[in-house]
Amino acid sequence: MISYEIKKLKLDDCDKCSNIWDMENNPKMAKMFYDELASGNRITFI
């Protein structure tokens, strides 16, 4: 059986989300996502 670990996304690791959605082609959304993480208004788990 494969073991998985769920971790809270750190601000420095925000670019890892580009594996899930295209941050380069959605710069407004990427900035909003980053700003929300930085301000604490968003919590994301990976």
Biopython code that builds the backbone (N, CA, C, O; Angstrom):
import numpy as np
from Bio.PDB.StructureBuilder import StructureBuilder

atoms = [
    (1, "MET", "N", (0.838, -1.180, 0.000)),
    (1, "MET", "CA", (0.000, 0.000, 0.000)),
    (1, "MET", "C", (0.889, 1.253, 0.000)),
    (1, "MET", "O", (1.889, 1.309, 0.715)),
    (2, "ILE", "N", (0.522, 2.236, -0.794)),
    (2, "ILE", "CA", (1.283, 3.477, -0.887)),
    (2, "ILE", "C", (0.890, 4.393, 0.271)),
    (2, "ILE", "O", (-0.287, 4.522, 0.610)),
    (3, "SER", "N", (1.878, 5.011, 0.855)),
    (3, "SER", "CA", (1.652, 5.923, 1.970)),
    (3, "SER", "C", (1.710, 7.365, 1.474)),
    (3, "SER", "O", (2.596, 7.727, 0.699)),
    (4, "TYR", "N", (0.776, 8.174, 1.919)),
    (4, "TYR", "CA", (0.726, 9.579, 1.544)),
    (4, "TYR", "C", (0.796, 10.450, 2.783)),
    (4, "TYR", "O", (0.442, 10.024, 3.882)),
    (5, "GLU", "N", (1.261, 11.682, 2.587)),
    (5, "GLU", "CA", (1.331, 12.635, 3.675)),
    (5, "GLU", "C", (0.714, 13.942, 3.205)),
    (5, "GLU", "O", (1.036, 14.423, 2.118)),
    (6, "ILE", "N", (-0.154, 14.513, 3.997)),
    (6, "ILE", "CA", (-0.778, 15.791, 3.678)),
    (6, "ILE", "C", (-0.066, 16.867, 4.476)),
    (6, "ILE", "O", (0.077, 16.770, 5.695)),
    (7, "LYS", "N", (0.390, 17.922, 3.749)),
    (7, "LYS", "CA", (1.122, 19.011, 4.385)),
    (7, "LYS", "C", (0.484, 20.340, 4.006)),
    (7, "LYS", "O", (-0.089, 20.491, 2.927)),
    (8, "LYS", "N", (0.595, 21.287, 4.911)),
    (8, "LYS", "CA", (0.159, 22.651, 4.637)),
    (8, "LYS", "C", (1.154, 23.291, 3.679)),
    (8, "LYS", "O", (2.364, 23.219, 3.896)),
    (9, "LEU", "N", (0.650, 23.917, 2.622)),
    (9, "LEU", "CA", (1.507, 24.553, 1.625)),
    (9, "LEU", "C", (2.184, 25.774, 2.223)),
    (9, "LEU", "O", (1.524, 26.647, 2.786)),
    (10, "LYS", "N", (3.496, 25.832, 2.100)),
    (10, "LYS", "CA", (4.264, 26.994, 2.550)),
    (10, "LYS", "C", (4.296, 28.016, 1.424)),
    (10, "LYS", "O", (4.227, 27.653, 0.250)),
    (11, "LEU", "N", (4.396, 29.258, 1.770)),
    (11, "LEU", "CA", (4.408, 30.334, 0.784)),
    (11, "LEU", "C", (5.539, 30.144, -0.219)),
    (11, "LEU", "O", (5.371, 30.428, -1.405)),
    (12, "ASP", "N", (6.682, 29.670, 0.245)),
    (12, "ASP", "CA", (7.832, 29.446, -0.644)),
    (12, "ASP", "C", (7.575, 28.341, -1.666)),
    (12, "ASP", "O", (8.247, 28.278, -2.695)),
    (13, "ASP", "N", (6.610, 27.474, -1.387)),
    (13, "ASP", "CA", (6.307, 26.353, -2.272)),
    (13, "ASP", "C", (5.094, 26.609, -3.163)),
    (13, "ASP", "O", (4.569, 25.685, -3.784)),
    (14, "CYS", "N", (4.660, 27.837, -3.222)),
    (14, "CYS", "CA", (3.471, 28.195, -3.988)),
    (14, "CYS", "C", (3.580, 27.780, -5.456)),
    (14, "CYS", "O", (2.579, 27.406, -6.066)),
    (15, "ASP", "N", (4.768, 27.843, -6.018)),
    (15, "ASP", "CA", (4.954, 27.503, -7.430)),
    (15, "ASP", "C", (4.677, 26.033, -7.726)),
    (15, "ASP", "O", (4.503, 25.664, -8.888)),
    (16, "LYS", "N", (4.633, 25.193, -6.702)),
    (16, "LYS", "CA", (4.307, 23.777, -6.904)),
    (16, "LYS", "C", (2.880, 23.596, -7.399)),
    (16, "LYS", "O", (2.542, 22.547, -7.946)),
    (17, "CYS", "N", (2.047, 24.603, -7.213)),
    (17, "CYS", "CA", (0.664, 24.525, -7.677)),
    (17, "CYS", "C", (0.586, 24.539, -9.197)),
    (17, "CYS", "O", (-0.447, 24.183, -9.765)),
    (18, "SER", "N", (1.656, 24.944, -9.857)),
    (18, "SER", "CA", (1.648, 24.940, -11.313)),
    (18, "SER", "C", (1.571, 23.520, -11.866)),
    (18, "SER", "O", (1.276, 23.328, -13.046)),
    (19, "ASN", "N", (1.836, 22.528, -11.022)),
    (19, "ASN", "CA", (1.647, 21.132, -11.427)),
    (19, "ASN", "C", (0.166, 20.774, -11.485)),
    (19, "ASN", "O", (-0.217, 19.808, -12.144)),
    (20, "ILE", "N", (-0.660, 21.547, -10.799)),
    (20, "ILE", "CA", (-2.095, 21.280, -10.736)),
    (20, "ILE", "C", (-2.856, 22.149, -11.734)),
    (20, "ILE", "O", (-3.742, 21.664, -12.437)),
    (21, "TRP", "N", (-2.509, 23.429, -11.791)),
    (21, "TRP", "CA", (-3.162, 24.344, -12.737)),
    (21, "TRP", "C", (-2.125, 25.277, -13.334)),
    (21, "TRP", "O", (-1.087, 25.531, -12.723)),
    (22, "ASP", "N", (-2.401, 25.788, -14.523)),
    (22, "ASP", "CA", (-1.447, 26.577, -15.302)),
    (22, "ASP", "C", (-1.361, 28.003, -14.773)),
    (22, "ASP", "O", (-2.149, 28.871, -15.149)),
    (23, "MET", "N", (-0.396, 28.223, -13.902)),
    (23, "MET", "CA", (-0.234, 29.538, -13.284)),
    (23, "MET", "C", (0.315, 30.567, -14.276)),
    (23, "MET", "O", (0.038, 31.759, -14.142)),
    (24, "GLU", "N", (1.084, 30.123, -15.259)),
    (24, "GLU", "CA", (1.658, 31.052, -16.244)),
    (24, "GLU", "C", (0.585, 31.678, -17.128)),
    (24, "GLU", "O", (0.662, 32.860, -17.462)),
    (25, "ASN", "N", (-0.410, 30.889, -17.503)),
    (25, "ASN", "CA", (-1.476, 31.401, -18.366)),
    (25, "ASN", "C", (-2.610, 32.042, -17.578)),
    (25, "ASN", "O", (-3.568, 32.538, -18.172)),
    (26, "ASN", "N", (-2.520, 32.041, -16.262)),
    (26, "ASN", "CA", (-3.517, 32.669, -15.397)),
    (26, "ASN", "C", (-2.825, 33.561, -14.368)),
    (26, "ASN", "O", (-2.951, 33.323, -13.167)),
    (27, "PRO", "N", (-2.095, 34.585, -14.819)),
    (27, "PRO", "CA", (-1.305, 35.390, -13.877)),
    (27, "PRO", "C", (-2.144, 36.139, -12.844)),
    (27, "PRO", "O", (-1.701, 36.318, -11.709)),
    (28, "LYS", "N", (-3.352, 36.583, -13.215)),
    (28, "LYS", "CA", (-4.198, 37.283, -12.235)),
    (28, "LYS", "C", (-4.609, 36.331, -11.122)),
    (28, "LYS", "O", (-4.577, 36.684, -9.943)),
    (29, "MET", "N", (-4.995, 35.120, -11.510)),
    (29, "MET", "CA", (-5.406, 34.131, -10.514)),
    (29, "MET", "C", (-4.209, 33.699, -9.658)),
    (29, "MET", "O", (-4.343, 33.509, -8.450)),
    (30, "ALA", "N", (-3.049, 33.548, -10.285)),
    (30, "ALA", "CA", (-1.841, 33.150, -9.554)),
    (30, "ALA", "C", (-1.464, 34.212, -8.527)),
    (30, "ALA", "O", (-1.086, 33.882, -7.403)),
    (31, "LYS", "N", (-1.564, 35.490, -8.906)),
    (31, "LYS", "CA", (-1.253, 36.575, -7.972)),
    (31, "LYS", "C", (-2.247, 36.596, -6.821)),
    (31, "LYS", "O", (-1.863, 36.757, -5.663)),
    (32, "MET", "N", (-3.533, 36.432, -7.144)),
    (32, "MET", "CA", (-4.565, 36.411, -6.114)),
    (32, "MET", "C", (-4.303, 35.251, -5.137)),
    (32, "MET", "O", (-4.385, 35.422, -3.921)),
    (33, "PHE", "N", (-3.991, 34.080, -5.686)),
    (33, "PHE", "CA", (-3.708, 32.895, -4.887)),
    (33, "PHE", "C", (-2.521, 33.155, -3.958)),
    (33, "PHE", "O", (-2.586, 32.860, -2.764)),
    (34, "TYR", "N", (-1.435, 33.709, -4.510)),
    (34, "TYR", "CA", (-0.238, 34.008, -3.726)),
    (34, "TYR", "C", (-0.540, 35.033, -2.637)),
    (34, "TYR", "O", (-0.144, 34.854, -1.485)),
    (35, "ASP", "N", (-1.238, 36.104, -3.000)),
    (35, "ASP", "CA", (-1.561, 37.157, -2.029)),
    (35, "ASP", "C", (-2.432, 36.629, -0.896)),
    (35, "ASP", "O", (-2.255, 37.015, 0.260)),
    (36, "GLU", "N", (-3.374, 35.747, -1.226)),
    (36, "GLU", "CA", (-4.235, 35.158, -0.192)),
    (36, "GLU", "C", (-3.428, 34.256, 0.734)),
    (36, "GLU", "O", (-3.654, 34.256, 1.944)),
    (37, "LEU", "N", (-2.492, 33.487, 0.182)),
    (37, "LEU", "CA", (-1.628, 32.663, 1.029)),
    (37, "LEU", "C", (-0.783, 33.538, 1.946)),
    (37, "LEU", "O", (-0.646, 33.256, 3.136)),
    (38, "ALA", "N", (-0.212, 34.615, 1.372)),
    (38, "ALA", "CA", (0.668, 35.501, 2.141)),
    (38, "ALA", "C", (-0.077, 36.198, 3.273)),
    (38, "ALA", "O", (0.480, 36.393, 4.354)),
    (39, "SER", "N", (-1.330, 36.574, 3.034)),
    (39, "SER", "CA", (-2.100, 37.303, 4.046)),
    (39, "SER", "C", (-2.737, 36.377, 5.081)),
    (39, "SER", "O", (-3.208, 36.835, 6.122)),
    (40, "GLY", "N", (-2.749, 35.079, 4.793)),
    (40, "GLY", "CA", (-3.382, 34.121, 5.715)),
    (40, "GLY", "C", (-4.847, 33.906, 5.439)),
    (40, "GLY", "O", (-5.524, 33.222, 6.207)),
    (41, "ASN", "N", (-5.364, 34.479, 4.348)),
    (41, "ASN", "CA", (-6.775, 34.301, 3.994)),
    (41, "ASN", "C", (-7.029, 33.003, 3.235)),
    (41, "ASN", "O", (-8.178, 32.673, 2.939)),
    (42, "ARG", "N", (-5.974, 32.269, 2.919)),
    (42, "ARG", "CA", (-6.111, 30.997, 2.219)),
    (42, "ARG", "C", (-5.170, 29.995, 2.878)),
    (42, "ARG", "O", (-4.025, 30.319, 3.193)),
    (43, "ILE", "N", (-5.654, 28.797, 3.077)),
    (43, "ILE", "CA", (-4.831, 27.691, 3.556)),
    (43, "ILE", "C", (-4.978, 26.582, 2.532)),
    (43, "ILE", "O", (-6.091, 26.168, 2.208)),
    (44, "THR", "N", (-3.854, 26.102, 2.024)),
    (44, "THR", "CA", (-3.867, 25.064, 0.995)),
    (44, "THR", "C", (-3.028, 23.900, 1.475)),
    (44, "THR", "O", (-1.974, 24.082, 2.085)),
    (45, "PHE", "N", (-3.509, 22.703, 1.192)),
    (45, "PHE", "CA", (-2.791, 21.499, 1.575)),
    (45, "PHE", "C", (-2.368, 20.745, 0.329)),
    (45, "PHE", "O", (-3.095, 20.696, -0.663)),
    (46, "ILE", "N", (-1.179, 20.158, 0.397)),
    (46, "ILE", "CA", (-0.651, 19.379, -0.715)),
    (46, "ILE", "C", (-0.344, 17.975, -0.246)),
    (46, "ILE", "O", (0.113, 17.147, -1.034)),
]
sb = StructureBuilder()
sb.init_structure("model")
sb.init_model(0)
sb.init_chain("A")
sb.init_seg("    ")
for serial, (resi, resn, name, xyz) in enumerate(atoms, 1):
    if name == "N":
        sb.init_residue(resn, " ", resi, " ")
    sb.init_atom(name, np.array(xyz, "f"), 0.0, 1.0, " ", f" {name:<3s}", serial, name[0])
structure = sb.get_structure()
